[in-house]
Amino acid sequence: MEIIGWLSSAILAITIIHQVYSQWKEGKSEGVSSGLFIGQCAANLGFIVYAVSKPDWVFVFTNALLLATNLLGYALTLKQQKKENSGQVSATE
């Protein structure tokens, strides 16, 4: 059964990492909510604490990876929104 956890972890991580990568590559954060990343980070922290208490290392690893990805996505969103609000054009356009 642990393999199901690891496979699910990989699928989830790939989807979130792909989203952040696409956002970075396009240089835009249109339609991306900062609140999404803040909520995800809060949930990831809670799940890490919970998983360590079990201990469930699949869940710890998954949520630590997602926390790092969500922090990166949040920072990227803030940077891109600041650039968009100041009227600058991204280097990829």
PyMOL commands that set and color helices and strands:
alter all, ss='L'
color gray80, all
select helices_A, chain A and resi 2-26+34-53+57-86
alter helices_A, ss='H'
color red, helices_A
deselect
rebuild
show_as cartoon
